[in-house]
Amino acid sequence: MTAESAVLPDHTAVRVALWRALHLRADPPPHVIEDEVGLRLADPGDGWRSRPDMDERDTRPVRASIAARARFVEDLVVEQAARGVDQYVVLGAGLDSFVQRRPEVAAGLRVFEADRPGPQEWKRRRLTELGYGIPDRLRLVPVDFEGDWWGQLLAAGLDPDRPAVVACTGVTMYLTRDAIAASFRRIATLAPGSLLATTFLRPAEDVEPGLRPFQQAAERGARAAGTPFLSHFTPPRMLALARETGFRDARHITAEDLTRRYFAGRTDGLRPSRAEELVVATT
C-alpha cells in the first residue's frame, strides 16, 4: 500500500456517493433515498456535477439503480432490526452513510463496515473531521478481501452465532468467481435467519441495448484504473451459486421489482437499469 492510497478514497466509491447526491440534485421528488453524507465525505469541489460521469441525462438509469439498491438494502436492515436482528455487515463499505443518516435504527445495531485499509483509514479521518465521529456501535474493519477478511470481522466482534444482515453491493464484479464462492460459503455459516443481499453485474449482452455502450465504457474505465471487472453473472447463475455455497434459499430482485417498489407513479421516466441486480440469500 502506497502513502497515497492510505489517504485517498476508492474512486468507484466516490462515484457511487456522487450519484446518490446527484439523484437529489437532478431528479424531482419523491426521492428514493436522501443521501448527501457521502458527498460531504468525498468533498469533490464545486464543479463535481460537470464531471463526465455525472452527466444528468446519460446517468439516469445508473443513478436510479444506485439509489434503488441502497434503499432496498436499507429497508431490509430496518425490517430485520424490527425482528430482533442486531448485526449489520457492509462488505466493501465505501462511503456508506447508514449510521450517520439513520441513527435511530443504528442505535440498536452493531454495524461492521469492511473495506480495504487505505480507504478505510481515509473514511475514519473524514468522519472525525466532519464531526460525525466513530460511535461504539460502528466498527470500521480494514480487510483484504483476498485474505482472511472473515477472521478480521470476527476479531472486530461479529458473533456468527447470532443472525446478521450482510450487504455486498457493487463488489462482486471486482472478484473472481472462486473468491465470491469462498465469501458466500463463509457468510452462509452465520446463524439461521441471517440474510445476504448482494448485487451482481450482468454480461453486457444481457443489458438493455441502449445501456450497453455505457457499461462497456465503465468496463474500459475500470481496467484503466487497475480495478477490472472480473465476474459477470446471469440471474440463474447467481441464484445457483448462492444455493451451491450453502444458503437455504435465494431470490432474485429484478429491476422491475425495484421499479414497482420505488418508482411507481413517476412521470419523469426515471427507472433503474437491469445491468446490476440483486439476490437475497437466507441461511
C-alpha positions as CSV (number, residue, x, y, z in Angstrom):
1,M,0.0,0.0,0.0
2,T,1.5,3.4,-1.0
3,A,1.3,6.5,1.1
4,E,-1.1,8.0,-1.5
5,S,-3.5,5.0,-1.3
6,A,-3.5,5.4,2.5
7,V,-5.1,8.9,2.3
8,L,-7.4,8.6,-0.7
9,P,-10.9,7.0,-1.1
10,D,-11.6,4.5,-3.7
11,H,-12.6,6.2,-6.9
12,T,-15.6,3.9,-7.5
13,A,-16.9,4.5,-4.0
14,V,-16.7,8.3,-4.6
15,R,-18.6,8.0,-7.9
16,V,-21.4,6.0,-6.2
17,A,-21.7,8.6,-3.4
18,L,-21.9,11.4,-6.0
19,W,-24.6,9.6,-8.0
20,R,-26.6,9.3,-4.8
21,A,-26.2,13.0,-4.3
22,L,-27.0,13.7,-7.9
23,H,-30.3,11.8,-7.5
24,L,-31.3,14.5,-5.0
25,R,-30.0,17.4,-7.1
26,A,-31.1,16.4,-10.6
27,D,-34.2,14.3,-10.1
28,P,-37.6,15.6,-8.8
29,P,-39.1,14.3,-5.7
30,P,-40.1,11.9,-4.3
31,H,-36.5,10.7,-3.9
32,V,-35.8,7.1,-3.4
33,I,-33.1,7.8,-0.9
34,E,-31.8,11.1,0.5
35,D,-28.1,10.9,1.0
36,E,-25.6,13.7,0.8
37,V,-23.4,12.5,3.6
38,G,-21.2,10.7,1.0
39,L,-20.9,14.0,-0.9
40,R,-19.7,15.7,2.3
41,L,-17.2,12.9,2.9
42,A,-15.9,13.0,-0.7
43,D,-15.7,16.8,-0.8
44,P,-15.3,16.8,-4.6
45,G,-15.3,20.6,-5.1
46,D,-17.9,22.9,-6.6
47,G,-17.5,21.5,-10.1
48,W,-18.4,17.9,-9.4
49,R,-21.6,18.0,-11.4
50,S,-19.5,18.9,-14.5
51,R,-17.6,15.6,-14.4
52,P,-18.3,13.4,-17.5
53,D,-19.5,10.6,-15.3
54,M,-22.1,12.9,-13.7
55,D,-23.9,13.8,-16.9
56,E,-27.5,14.2,-15.7
57,R,-29.1,12.6,-18.8
58,D,-26.8,9.8,-19.5
59,T,-26.5,8.6,-15.9
60,R,-30.3,8.5,-15.2
61,P,-30.6,4.7,-15.2
62,V,-27.4,4.0,-13.3
63,R,-28.1,6.6,-10.6
64,A,-31.7,5.2,-10.3
65,S,-30.1,1.8,-9.8
66,I,-27.7,3.1,-7.2
67,A,-30.4,4.8,-5.3
68,A,-32.7,1.8,-5.5
69,R,-30.2,-0.8,-4.3
70,A,-29.2,1.4,-1.4
71,R,-32.9,1.9,-0.4
72,F,-33.6,-1.8,-0.8
73,V,-30.8,-2.8,1.5
74,E,-31.7,-0.1,4.0
75,D,-35.3,-1.2,4.1
76,L,-34.1,-4.8,4.6
77,V,-32.0,-3.8,7.5
78,V,-34.8,-1.8,9.1
79,E,-37.2,-4.8,8.6
80,Q,-34.8,-7.3,10.1
81,A,-33.9,-5.0,13.0
82,A,-37.6,-4.8,13.9
83,R,-37.4,-8.6,14.1
84,G,-34.5,-8.5,16.6
85,V,-31.5,-8.9,14.3
86,D,-28.8,-6.6,15.7
87,Q,-25.8,-7.2,13.5
88,Y,-25.3,-5.5,10.1
89,V,-22.2,-6.1,8.0
90,V,-21.3,-3.9,5.0
91,L,-18.7,-5.5,2.7
92,G,-16.9,-3.0,0.5
93,A,-18.5,-0.2,2.5
94,G,-17.0,2.7,0.6
95,L,-18.8,5.9,1.6
96,D,-21.8,4.1,3.1
97,S,-23.7,6.5,5.4
98,F,-26.4,4.4,7.1
99,V,-25.1,5.0,10.6
100,Q,-24.9,8.8,10.0
101,R,-28.3,9.1,8.3
102,R,-30.3,6.6,10.3
103,P,-29.1,6.9,13.9
104,E,-32.4,5.8,15.3
105,V,-32.0,2.4,13.7
106,A,-28.3,2.1,14.0
107,A,-28.6,2.7,17.8
108,G,-29.9,-0.8,18.1
109,L,-27.3,-2.4,15.9
110,R,-23.7,-3.3,15.8
111,V,-22.6,-2.2,12.3
112,F,-19.4,-3.6,10.7
113,E,-18.1,-1.7,7.7
114,A,-15.4,-3.8,6.0
115,D,-13.2,-2.2,3.4
116,R,-9.6,-2.0,2.2
117,P,-7.2,-0.4,4.8
118,G,-6.3,2.7,2.8
119,P,-9.9,3.9,2.0
120,Q,-11.0,2.8,5.5
121,E,-8.4,5.0,7.2
122,W,-9.4,7.9,4.9
123,K,-13.0,7.4,5.9
124,R,-12.2,7.3,9.6
125,R,-10.4,10.5,9.3
126,R,-13.1,12.2,7.3
127,L,-15.9,11.1,9.7
128,T,-13.9,12.7,12.5
129,E,-13.1,15.9,10.6
130,L,-16.8,16.4,9.8
131,G,-17.9,15.8,13.4
132,Y,-19.7,12.5,12.9
133,G,-17.1,10.6,14.9
134,I,-16.9,6.8,15.2
135,P,-19.6,5.7,17.7
136,D,-19.0,2.5,19.5
137,R,-21.8,0.7,17.5
138,L,-19.8,1.3,14.3
139,R,-16.8,-0.9,13.7
140,L,-14.6,0.1,10.8
141,V,-12.8,-3.1,9.9
142,P,-9.8,-2.9,7.5
143,V,-9.7,-6.1,5.4
144,D,-8.1,-7.8,2.5
145,F,-10.9,-9.4,0.5
146,E,-8.4,-11.9,-0.9
147,G,-7.2,-12.7,2.6
148,D,-8.7,-13.6,5.9
149,W,-11.4,-10.9,6.0
150,W,-13.8,-13.2,7.9
151,G,-11.3,-13.6,10.7
152,Q,-10.9,-9.8,10.8
153,L,-14.7,-9.4,11.2
154,L,-14.8,-12.0,14.0
155,A,-11.9,-10.2,15.7
156,A,-13.9,-7.0,15.5
157,G,-16.8,-8.5,17.4
158,L,-19.0,-10.2,14.8
159,D,-20.9,-13.0,16.5
160,P,-21.5,-15.8,14.0
161,D,-24.0,-17.5,16.4
162,R,-26.4,-14.6,16.1
163,P,-28.3,-13.6,12.9
164,A,-27.0,-10.8,10.8
165,V,-27.7,-8.9,7.7
166,V,-24.8,-8.8,5.3
167,A,-24.8,-6.3,2.4
168,C,-22.4,-6.7,-0.5
169,T,-23.3,-4.2,-3.2
170,G,-21.1,-3.1,-6.1
171,V,-18.4,-5.6,-5.1
172,T,-18.8,-9.0,-6.9
173,M,-17.7,-7.7,-10.3
174,Y,-14.2,-7.0,-8.9
175,L,-13.8,-10.5,-7.6
176,T,-13.1,-13.8,-9.2
177,R,-15.9,-16.4,-9.1
178,D,-13.8,-18.5,-6.7
179,A,-13.4,-15.6,-4.3
180,I,-17.1,-14.9,-4.5
181,A,-17.9,-18.5,-3.8
182,A,-15.5,-18.6,-0.8
183,S,-17.1,-15.4,0.6
184,F,-20.6,-16.8,0.2
185,R,-19.6,-20.0,2.0
186,R,-18.3,-18.0,4.9
187,I,-21.5,-15.9,5.1
188,A,-23.7,-19.0,4.8
189,T,-22.3,-20.3,8.1
190,L,-23.9,-17.4,10.0
191,A,-26.8,-18.2,12.4
192,P,-30.1,-19.4,10.8
193,G,-32.2,-16.4,9.8
194,S,-29.2,-14.4,8.5
195,L,-29.5,-12.6,5.2
196,L,-27.1,-11.8,2.4
197,A,-28.1,-9.0,0.0
198,T,-25.7,-8.9,-2.9
199,T,-25.6,-7.3,-6.3
200,F,-24.3,-8.9,-9.4
201,L,-23.3,-7.4,-12.8
202,R,-24.9,-8.9,-15.9
203,P,-22.9,-9.5,-19.0
204,A,-23.1,-6.5,-21.4
205,E,-25.1,-8.6,-23.9
206,D,-27.7,-9.1,-21.2
207,V,-28.2,-5.4,-20.6
208,E,-30.7,-3.1,-22.2
209,P,-29.4,-2.3,-25.7
210,G,-29.3,1.5,-25.0
211,L,-27.2,1.0,-21.9
212,R,-24.6,-1.4,-23.3
213,P,-22.2,1.3,-24.5
214,F,-22.4,2.9,-21.0
215,Q,-21.5,-0.5,-19.4
216,Q,-18.7,-1.1,-21.9
217,A,-17.3,2.3,-21.2
218,A,-17.5,1.6,-17.5
219,E,-15.6,-1.7,-18.0
220,R,-12.9,0.1,-20.0
221,G,-12.5,2.7,-17.3
222,A,-12.3,0.1,-14.6
223,R,-9.5,-1.7,-16.5
224,A,-7.6,1.6,-17.0
225,A,-7.9,2.3,-13.3
226,G,-6.4,-1.1,-12.4
227,T,-9.7,-2.5,-11.0
228,P,-11.0,-4.6,-13.9
229,F,-14.4,-6.3,-13.8
230,L,-13.7,-9.9,-13.3
231,S,-17.1,-11.5,-12.8
232,H,-20.4,-11.3,-14.6
233,F,-23.5,-13.4,-13.8
234,T,-26.9,-14.1,-15.3
235,P,-29.6,-14.3,-12.6
236,P,-29.8,-18.1,-12.8
237,R,-26.1,-18.5,-12.3
238,M,-26.0,-16.2,-9.3
239,L,-29.0,-17.9,-7.7
240,A,-27.3,-21.3,-8.3
241,L,-24.1,-20.0,-6.8
242,A,-25.9,-18.9,-3.6
243,R,-27.5,-22.3,-3.2
244,E,-24.4,-24.2,-4.0
245,T,-22.4,-22.4,-1.3
246,G,-24.8,-23.3,1.5
247,F,-27.7,-20.8,1.6
248,R,-31.1,-22.3,2.3
249,D,-32.9,-20.1,-0.1
250,A,-32.2,-17.3,-2.6
251,R,-34.4,-15.0,-4.6
252,H,-33.7,-12.6,-7.4
253,I,-34.7,-8.9,-7.0
254,T,-35.1,-7.6,-10.5
255,A,-35.0,-4.1,-11.9
256,E,-38.7,-4.4,-12.4
257,D,-39.2,-5.3,-8.8
258,L,-37.3,-2.2,-7.7
259,T,-39.3,-0.1,-10.2
260,R,-42.6,-1.3,-8.8
261,R,-41.4,-0.7,-5.2
262,Y,-39.7,2.7,-5.6
263,F,-40.6,4.3,-8.9
264,A,-44.3,3.6,-9.4
265,G,-46.3,6.6,-10.4
266,R,-43.3,8.7,-11.6
267,T,-43.9,10.7,-14.7
268,D,-40.3,11.6,-15.5
269,G,-39.4,8.1,-16.7
270,L,-36.7,7.5,-14.1
271,R,-36.1,3.8,-13.8
272,P,-33.3,1.5,-12.7
273,S,-31.3,-0.5,-15.2
274,R,-31.1,-4.3,-15.1
275,A,-27.3,-4.1,-15.6
276,E,-26.8,-4.7,-11.9
277,E,-29.5,-6.5,-9.9
278,L,-29.8,-8.1,-6.5
279,V,-30.0,-11.5,-4.9
280,V,-31.2,-12.0,-1.3
281,A,-30.0,-15.3,0.2
282,T,-31.1,-16.8,3.5
283,T,-29.3,-19.1,5.9
